[in-house]
């Protein structure tokens, strides 16, 4: 498993695990990041990662992206 921040742009990935505190996990779940769900990295801009999740594009910071394992 690797963090989603290291995924190749344009490749659809299956989320296998989400690390972090219960608050972080709940926040990511509210954004649409769930174990077993799919996400596609659109691009990495500076310290942000743009991810397509459930037909929406979401920007998350690099530290948070490292908690999403694919």
Phi, psi and omega in degrees: 000140177231156175294148181297338179295341179259005180288152177288139179297136178090352181265126178285132184236149176263129180283123183257332183200148175234119179266171176117180180289164178303326179293318179295315180299317180295318179299314179295323177296320178296331177280346179113359180276108179229148178299131182093345178280170180248152178212150179234125176285124178274310178195166174241119182240106181062240180257021179239150177239127178265122185235136173268120180223123180050053176065016175235156174252131184233136175259125176233151181286162186300320181296319178291320179299328179291346178274348179262111184258136181242000000 
